[in-house]
Amino acid sequence: MPRPIEALIHTGALVNNLARARAAAPDARVWAVVKANAYGHGIERVFEGLRGADGFALLDLGEAERIRALGWRGPVLLLEGCFEARDLERCSRLDLWHAIHCDAQIDWLAAHKTKTPHRVFLKMNSGMNRLGFRPEALRTAWARLNALPQVDEISLMTHFSDADGERGIAHQLATFDAATHDLPGERSLSNSAATLRHRQVRNDWVRAGILAYGSAPDHPEHDIHHWGLQPTMTLRSKLIAVQQLQPGDTVGYGSTFVAERPQRIGIVACGYADGYPRHAGTDTPVLVDGVRTGTVGRVSMDMLAVDLEPVPAAGIGSEVTLWGRGPGGGLLAIDDVAAVADTIGYQLMCALAQRVPVRVTD
Ligand SMILES: *Cc1c(COP(=O)(O)O)cnc(C)c1O
């Protein structure tokens, strides 16, 4: 028998979450962001659940090819545009829309031979300072693009650094509006956090990433229940051993956990080589037979330990939910695990390891 660990992808939850994005931005079209192999879920595995989106946004030409191979004929957007001139060949062949964030990308386009002109998303740096033209350079870039026979429609985009937090988006929105108010074209500004939290932003297209995958972009201020989101990935395994500890016994590498009283613990077939965060210390939440309990001691490569005190009936073969849906309707949000491990839901789902078998369910 293989190791009992597996991941499940929930098609119905993807459908639900996409509907939440639509409800939050009723006047906009919705990009389903499927970069990083659909946030670790697998592009092919989420396609059924997300095909109701208006388009797919991603970074990698290989991933764009996979979306087309699935039969998707609608819009596909390269969020970072081309990485070198010859990428434009594949943009033409696959009919991709692409971001333009720097002058080099305009140079490549000007030298590109294409029969059909490209739809581009001109990216403005409104304060994030990763990609895009600064406000004072935007007009020149727009005019250059507008003069190119290789260019069809020009849309405008920017990205918020603090849509999930205290600083907010007002300063970036003001910068964007001041620099673009008299430019024509569709707008795409909002990521998940802005889509849910800042509904006054005018978008023709919102970019729904993390919300589609059932993680709250502004956790812990809000959780998935607040936003009506459902987990799209379950990571589950089983107990493969049980230990009865006596006071003074320690658990795992480094003996970071010391029992203070007699205690039963279970050993789970899941470790950091499966993508579980090694930095999750004692008391990271986990479900055993659907009952919430916590981890004990350090996570090792292939195993971790859990407290069985709240689940006295548990034994070898008991089901362990590391995140997602448990038996009997129990839910463990990936955000709750991430918070204890000092990271975010994004990182945990993206880090699901190759060796974990994955199944798509409803
Ligand atoms: C990844 C990404 C998104 C999606 O972000 P979420 O926080 O997951 O919604 C949106 N826009 C751009 C440019 C991105 O790179």
The ligand as an SDF file (V2000), in Angstrom:
LIG
                    3D

 15 15  0  0  0  0  0  0  0  0999 V2000
   -0.6570   36.9560   -8.5200 C   0  0  0  0  0  0  0  0  0  0  0  0
   -1.2460   38.1830   -9.0530 C   0  0  0  0  0  0  0  0  0  0  0  0
   -2.5790   38.4850   -8.7810 C   0  0  0  0  0  0  0  0  0  0  0  0
   -3.4550   37.6580   -7.8860 C   0  0  0  0  0  0  0  0  0  0  0  0
   -3.2090   37.9900   -6.5590 O   0  0  0  0  0  0  0  0  0  0  0  0
   -4.0950   37.3970   -5.3800 P   0  0  0  0  0  0  0  0  0  0  0  0
   -3.6290   38.0920   -4.1790 O   0  0  0  0  0  0  0  0  0  0  0  0
   -3.7750   35.9360   -5.3410 O   0  0  0  0  0  0  0  0  0  0  0  0
   -5.4920   37.6490   -5.7540 O   0  0  0  0  0  0  0  0  0  0  0  0
   -3.1040   39.6310   -9.3540 C   0  0  0  0  0  0  0  0  0  0  0  0
   -2.3650   40.4210  -10.1380 N   0  0  0  0  0  0  0  0  0  0  0  0
   -1.0760   40.1570  -10.4260 C   0  0  0  0  0  0  0  0  0  0  0  0
   -0.3090   41.0900  -11.2940 C   0  0  0  0  0  0  0  0  0  0  0  0
   -0.4750   39.0340   -9.8830 C   0  0  0  0  0  0  0  0  0  0  0  0
    0.8090   38.7770  -10.1590 O   0  0  0  0  0  0  0  0  0  0  0  0
  1  2  1  0
  2  3  1  0
  2 14  2  0
  3  4  1  0
  3 10  2  0
  4  5  1  0
  5  6  1  0
  6  7  2  0
  6  8  1  0
  6  9  1  0
 10 11  1  0
 11 12  2  0
 12 13  1  0
 12 14  1  0
 14 15  1  0
M  END
$$$$
